Amino acid sequence: MDQVMPKGHFGQFGGQYVAETLMPALAELEGALDQAMADNSFREEFRALLADYVGRPTPLTLASRLSGELGINLYLKREDLCHTGAHKINNTLGQVLLAKRMGKKRIIAETGAGQHGVATATAAALMGFECIVYMGEEDVKRQAPNVERMHLLGAEVVPVTSGSRTLKDAMNEAIRQWVTHVDTTFYIIGSVAGPHPYPAMVREFQRVIGDETKAQCIAKLGKLPEAIIACIGGGSNAMGIFTAFLDDPVELVAVEAEGEGYDTGKHAAAIRAGKVGVLHGQKSYLLQDDDGQVIEAHSVSAGLDYPGVGPQVAYLAESGRLTVMSVTDDEALKAFHRLALAEGILPALESSHALAVIDQVAKRLKPGSDVVLNLSGRGDKDLATVLSIIEEGGGR
């Protein structure tokens, strides 16, 4: 399907809603990206890093015990087995390679769950860049292991104390810093969000997930799966796996964070409960009040705790190409424990949201159908959060 019309837009979504001072930087980035993607040597270097450093291709694992319970064949795309423990490294390596090509001296990034920060710090260390990561003060507390990993990798982690002290505010601060150091600094956005060309660039660096999945399904199953499931915050893991299947008769299920429930207002379901607006340089679905002010998002998962969604995700949802579902904090926690006990795999709380809808998806499919779930990260980073909830009485 044709998603882009015109360039940088996905239907009514996307664009470049930024200060005039940033427009030359975005034009420079777009030009460098177009040249790099047309350069076989750049693409080969990127592919070699994915194979030899990240550990791609990642396996497509049959969750045999859960499959027996569900009556379908549930396959897990194992992004949790990537170096650094999540899909984020695919994108950061691509962008740091681009920064090197552009002659930049310093890398900055924002992070919520910390995985993008760790992946950025990792890629920066590999290629000898100074690295600064902006992280909401609340996320610094709940993702302490990832903060320590970033420090050990040589990155400076700057706690952001404004607003809700989470991902939105970290991204605000990163953009402010980029504006004032644009000549020497490369800003790595972690999701398919932000002003053009970021949504398309991140998608292209992450689409290896879906390209691999498609080839693995044909090799293993002799056909495409009936459905693919992924969680969505900004949407990088979702677009990473969905892109290869957009023109195929495969149901694409995107799972939002319902938090403590819609009635409470404490959630991060920008598609179901949001309105069209502008944030972080893009037009998309956002959580807003009646005056158009952005509402703070909430999710037990730091990586989904964002009040918006990437513009291509918004377009695909509006056009009906995505089946959009939502999962509460409690449901995600139950799914976390379920996979751990049934398959011996600790999923990230982000991925646990995708896992939590599998019973509903299985019920509407024929027995024996094949379903792929993007296990976007491992749960080590979330152990403190999960254990604290158990101690407070919200256990298994």
KATADA-V913086 format. One record per pair of residues at least 6 apart in sequence whose ideal C-beta (glycine too) atoms are under 6 Angstrom apart, sorted by the first residue. I is the first residue (numbers start at 1). GAP is how many residues later the second one is. D is the distance in Angstrom with one decimal. If there is no record, write none. Layout:
I,GAP,D ; I,GAP,D
//
This chain:
1,245,5.4 ; 1,246,5.8 ; 3,7,5.4 ; 8,6,5.5 ; 8,188,3.3 ; 9,6,6.0 ; 10,301,4.9 ; 10,302,4.6 ; 10,305,3.6 ; 11,304,4.3 ; 13,270,5.4 ; 13,271,5.1 ; 13,298,3.6 ; 13,301,4.6 ; 13,302,5.1 ; 14,182,6.0 ; 14,297,3.9 ; 15,268,5.2 ; 16,10,5.9 ; 16,179,4.3 ; 16,180,5.2 ; 17,261,4.7 ; 17,264,5.2 ; 18,177,5.1 ; 18,263,4.6 ; 21,158,5.9 ; 22,157,6.0 ; 25,157,4.6 ; 26,169,5.9 ; 30,167,4.5 ; 32,70,5.0 ; 33,164,5.7 ; 33,168,5.6 ; 36,6,4.4 ; 36,62,5.6 ; 36,65,5.8 ; 46,48,5.6 ; 46,51,5.9 ; 49,44,5.1 ; 50,6,4.4 ; 54,28,5.2 ; 54,29,5.1 ; 54,35,5.4 ; 55,28,5.6 ; 57,155,4.5 ; 58,20,4.6 ; 58,21,5.8 ; 58,23,5.3 ; 59,19,4.7 ; 60,15,5.1 ; 60,17,5.9 ; 60,156,4.3 ; 61,15,4.7 ; 61,17,5.5 ; 62,13,5.6 ; 63,11,4.5 ; 63,13,5.6 ; 63,280,5.1 ; 65,277,4.5 ; 66,8,5.3 ; 66,276,5.1 ; 67,6,5.2 ; 67,7,4.8 ; 70,292,4.3 ; 71,296,4.7 ; 72,290,4.8 ; 72,293,5.9 ; 72,297,4.8 ; 72,299,5.5 ; 73,297,4.8 ; 74,297,5.4 ; 75,297,4.8 ; 76,297,5.6 ; 76,299,4.6 ; 77,136,5.4 ; 77,295,5.8 ; 77,297,4.9 ; 78,297,5.7 ; 79,8,4.1 ; 79,296,5.9 ; 79,297,5.0 ; 80,295,5.2 ; 80,297,5.5 ; 80,298,3.7 ; 82,7,5.4 ; 83,6,5.7 ; 84,34,5.2 ; 84,35,5.0 ; 84,38,5.4 ; 85,292,5.8 ; 85,293,4.6 ; 86,29,4.2 ; 86,290,6.0 ; 86,291,3.3 ; 87,150,5.0 ; 87,289,5.1 ; 88,27,4.7 ; 88,28,4.6 ; 88,31,3.8 ; 89,30,4.3 ; 90,115,5.6 ; 90,116,5.3 ; 90,118,5.8 ; 91,111,5.2 ; 91,114,4.4 ; 91,115,5.5 ; 92,27,4.2 ; 92,28,4.8 ; 92,31,4.2 ; 92,96,5.9 ; 93,30,5.0 ; 94,111,3.6 ; 95,93,4.6 ; 96,27,4.1 ; 96,31,5.3 ; 99,87,3.6 ; 100,27,5.7 ; 104,82,4.1 ; 105,79,4.6 ; 106,24,4.6 ; 106,78,5.7 ; 106,79,4.8 ; 107,17,4.6 ; 107,22,4.6 ; 107,24,4.7 ; 107,79,5.5 ; 108,24,4.9 ; 108,66,5.6 ; 108,69,5.7 ; 108,77,5.7 ; 108,79,5.4 ; 109,11,4.1 ; 109,24,5.2 ; 109,79,4.4 ; 110,24,4.9 ; 110,60,4.0 ; 110,61,4.4 ; 110,64,4.2 ; 111,6,3.3 ; 111,22,5.6 ; 111,24,5.2 ; 112,27,5.4 ; 112,55,3.4 ; 112,190,4.6 ; 112,191,5.2 ; 112,193,5.8 ; 113,30,6.0 ; 113,189,4.1 ; 113,190,3.4 ; 114,29,3.9 ; 114,32,2.8 ; 114,267,6.0 ; 115,262,5.6 ; 116,74,3.3 ; 117,16,4.2 ; 117,33,5.2 ; 118,28,5.3 ; 118,31,5.0 ; 118,32,5.8 ; 120,68,5.3 ; 121,10,5.2 ; 121,29,4.5 ; 121,32,3.9 ; 121,34,3.7 ; 122,31,5.8 ; 124,7,3.7 ; 125,28,4.9 ; 125,29,5.3 ; 131,24,4.1 ; 132,24,4.8 ; 133,17,5.7 ; 133,22,5.3 ; 133,24,5.2 ; 134,24,5.1 ; 134,26,5.5 ; 134,36,4.5 ; 134,39,4.6 ; 134,40,4.6 ; 135,22,5.7 ; 135,35,5.3 ; 136,24,5.1 ; 136,29,4.3 ; 136,30,4.1 ; 136,33,5.2 ; 136,34,4.9 ; 137,22,4.4 ; 137,24,5.1 ; 137,28,4.1 ; 138,27,4.2 ; 138,28,5.3 ; 139,27,5.6 ; 139,163,4.9 ; 140,7,5.6 ; 140,19,4.9 ; 142,160,6.0 ; 142,243,5.5 ; 143,159,5.7 ; 143,238,5.9 ; 145,236,5.7 ; 146,235,5.2 ; 147,10,5.4 ; 150,7,5.2 ; 160,9,4.8 ; 160,10,4.9 ; 160,13,4.8 ; 162,7,5.0 ; 163,6,4.0 ; 164,132,4.1 ; 166,139,5.0 ; 167,138,5.6 ; 167,139,4.8 ; 168,139,5.7 ; 171,109,5.5 ; 178,7,5.9 ; 178,9,4.3 ; 189,9,4.7 ; 191,43,2.7 ; 191,45,4.4 ; 192,7,4.5 ; 192,10,4.8 ; 192,11,5.1 ; 192,43,4.8 ; 192,44,5.1 ; 192,47,4.8 ; 192,118,3.7 ; 193,41,4.3 ; 193,117,4.5 ; 194,86,5.4 ; 194,87,5.1 ; 194,88,5.8 ; 195,86,3.2 ; 199,111,5.4 ; 199,112,5.5 ; 199,113,5.8 ; 202,34,5.5 ; 203,36,4.7 ; 206,30,5.3 ; 206,34,3.2 ; 207,33,5.9 ; 207,36,4.4 ; 209,31,3.9 ; 209,32,4.7 ; 210,31,4.4 ; 210,33,5.2 ; 210,34,3.3 ; 211,33,5.1 ; 213,28,5.9 ; 213,159,5.9 ; 214,30,4.7 ; 217,7,5.7 ; 217,8,5.6 ; 221,149,5.6 ; 224,24,5.7 ; 224,26,5.5 ; 225,145,4.2 ; 225,146,5.8 ; 225,147,4.9 ; 226,139,5.6 ; 226,143,4.2 ; 226,144,5.8 ; 227,24,4.1 ; 227,26,5.9 ; 227,134,5.8 ; 227,144,4.8 ; 228,13,5.9 ; 228,22,6.0 ; 228,24,5.6 ; 228,144,4.8 ; 229,24,4.4 ; 229,125,4.8 ; 229,144,4.6 ; 230,7,5.5 ; 230,8,3.9 ; 230,11,5.5 ; 230,124,5.6 ; 230,144,4.1 ; 231,24,4.8 ; 231,119,5.1 ; 231,122,4.3 ; 231,123,4.4 ; 232,6,4.8 ; 232,22,4.6 ; 232,24,5.9 ; 232,81,5.9 ; 233,70,5.3 ; 233,71,4.0 ; 233,73,4.9 ; 234,72,5.9 ; 234,76,5.1 ; 235,74,5.8 ; 235,75,4.0 ; 235,78,4.0 ; 237,137,5.5 ; 237,139,3.9 ; 238,16,5.5 ; 241,133,4.5 ; 242,10,5.0 ; 251,72,5.8 ; 252,70,5.2 ; 253,70,4.7 ; 254,68,4.7 ; 254,70,5.2 ; 255,70,5.1 ; 255,72,5.6 ; 255,98,4.9 ; 255,99,4.9 ; 255,102,5.5 ; 256,13,4.2 ; 256,70,4.5 ; 257,11,4.1 ; 257,42,3.7 ; 257,47,4.0 ; 257,96,5.9 ; 258,9,5.0 ; 258,11,5.6 ; 258,68,4.0 ; 258,69,5.7 ; 258,70,4.6 ; 259,7,4.8 ; 259,8,3.5 ; 259,9,5.9 ; 259,39,4.3 ; 259,40,5.2 ; 259,70,5.8 ; 260,6,4.3 ; 266,32,4.0 ; 267,31,5.9 ; 268,29,3.8 ; 268,31,4.6 ; 268,36,5.3 ; 268,37,5.7 ; 269,57,5.1 ; 270,15,4.6 ; 270,17,5.6 ; 270,38,5.2 ; 270,39,4.6 ; 271,14,5.3 ; 271,38,6.0 ; 271,46,5.0 ; 271,53,5.2 ; 272,54,6.0 ; 274,11,3.9 ; 274,12,5.1 ; 274,13,5.0 ; 275,13,5.2 ; 277,9,4.2 ; 277,11,5.4 ; 279,7,5.3 ; 279,29,5.1 ; 282,29,5.2 ; 284,24,5.4 ; 284,25,5.7 ; 284,27,4.7 ; 284,30,4.5 ; 285,24,5.4 ; 285,29,4.8 ; 286,8,6.0 ; 286,21,5.7 ; 286,22,4.7 ; 287,8,4.2 ; 287,10,5.9 ; 287,20,4.1 ; 288,6,6.0 ; 289,6,5.7 ; 294,13,5.3 ; 297,8,5.3 ; 297,9,5.6 ; 297,10,4.2 ; 299,6,4.5 ; 300,29,3.9 ; 300,49,5.9 ; 301,48,3.9 ; 301,49,4.8 ; 303,47,4.4 ; 304,46,5.6 ; 316,6,4.8 ; 317,7,5.3 ; 325,32,4.9 ; 327,26,4.5 ; 327,29,4.3 ; 331,25,4.3 ; 332,17,5.9 ; 332,20,4.3 ; 332,21,4.8 ; 332,24,5.4 ; 335,17,4.5 ; 335,20,3.9 ; 335,21,3.9 ; 336,16,4.2 ; 337,59,4.7 ; 339,6,5.4 ; 339,8,5.2 ; 339,16,5.8 ; 340,6,5.3 ; 346,33,3.6 ; 347,28,5.8 ; 347,32,5.2 ; 348,29,3.5 ; 348,30,6.0 ; 348,31,5.2 ; 349,33,4.6 ; 350,26,5.8 ; 351,24,5.0 ; 351,25,4.9 ; 351,26,5.9 ; 354,19,5.5
//
